[in-house]
């Protein structure tokens, strides 16, 4: 029979191997599901995981992976600090929306002035500040009144969504839009447009920011005192307090950092790929980023890989839908399986499998 | 070769390749849906029309669709995928797909696009919409007769012109047959969310509404009305006949099939041209679902008469005198509303209480 035996130390090998095993298991499990749906599982898996990168039209899909992955990585890197330190910001989606609203607000207020060197940087700052401020609400409430930041940050997502609808229908509505909801298109306004730096490459400022965030986070976590405190606060809260880490400060730093990055992600999205403030601007990046953060082991480099993988399933999922007639729910199931198998496989990090012969009683 | 020329070249290859293939290869038609095909409302009807296209043309046509596509960059990607994979015609079936459709259409000049419920067109982009307000007038007529509490509940989706038209049309025709009628409007800010729609319906029922009209697509309000008993509802977007004869007493059915078949046919024989159509009961794009026996016979007869008069053009649902909510005159006696005002309608008519949210 098989028994689980707790490891004295979490296995370093398995900490890295388990995401890979989880991906492999997901392919097998989802393959069974696709077969049950009457599709050829090999063909579906190939379409989802390989076609976006290697198929005939990969020159179009590859840049799309950057566009889809950048906000995920940017948000997930911010969240990973808090998640390591035991600060649970679940409301990145709301901070993402607020960043977009604040950044777009700057551009719309200055429209039609032409001064890219001034307007675009201002927008980025406003976006980050917007997200930061929205994250400060649950942060300060937690520090001051001991409220639960999970609930408060999550609830604020719905408030942000209502604000977004109000902006699309009211204050930010395009005056030339015949009364229809939605703001002016920021991607068509030279001073605010967040377009590809190299035409057709998908490489916009948000992708650059995501890469910088990954490097920055990697250096801070491995080399800087703040990074050490973050890890300490998560692994040994008591020890952290003895080491002079103020829990209140830690909460505010982590909430603020994740909020600012989520806000910046929202700004890059609204100024580029999405183009306008609309009622349905947000599509769940803030929530998917939570999966990406854990799939990437809360490690910046891991998050980069996980973000790319997640983006791949979206792009490949879309291809599978249109070319193989797969229902969209099947793609969501596949993405859910990814997290689910990872959590299951994680047992191996903390436990050792023992195969024993049944002893005679 | 940079990527831009590559894109242009590929588009050109597609463009030159398409006519040659037209002889033996089927015409490929793509559909982009905002909801799941099983929503029982908006997307369901678009998918029914897609199936009608397949039935009509058989092997000469191949259809593909992607469901639950968020409005924004994802929509743009899905449309590009379809165009790259050889689609000749793409139907994008939600208002929010307008800018993405325009962007993709600019990159693929030889692929035709049809965008539902928007207002932008281009050389290869047509717009189409249905005069839902015609159906709303018939609903309002029936609702005004049926209500005993004189309170009619209305579940709005988003405060956009299309929805405001519907509220005004329904109110005017309810008021016509029942001067004491009052409208209570709840904005759900969604096209499809069964939980939220059920909650909106329950709120309206608690406030005394005994007829509920909806501009959202699920059958949750019907279920809520059935649970409450003695509350009338109307099917929205699709017939929702499973709730007939009560609480669903009639419905507005979006019937896209005739238009889709016509446009696919036009692409096949090369006669497709840019157009911007707004079809109503007359052309069959707006259907009135069967009026059940829960409605008194004389009301049913007068409702059907109203429907027929709208269809043959002898009556326009917005015929003056009609004042705006603030009391100022909108339409003089006998004057009918022009399409431009209707398409940008952002005011209530006199008698409706409350404000359109901004």
Interface residues (C-beta under 8 A of the other chain):
Chain A: X57 X59 X60 X63 X64 X67 X68 X162 X165 X166 X169 X170 X171 X173 X178 X179 X180 X181 X182 X185 X198 X199 X200 X201 X269 X273 X274 X275 X276 X278 X279 X280 X281 X283 X314 X315 X318 X319 X321 X322 X323 X325 X327 X328 X329
Chain B: X2 X3 X4 X6 X7 X10 X30 X36 X37 X64 X65 X66 X67 X68 X69 X70 X71 X72 X73 X74 X76 X77 X78 X80 X81 X82 X84 X85 X95 X96 X99 X119 X158 X159 X160 X161 X189 X343 X344 X345 X346 X357 X358
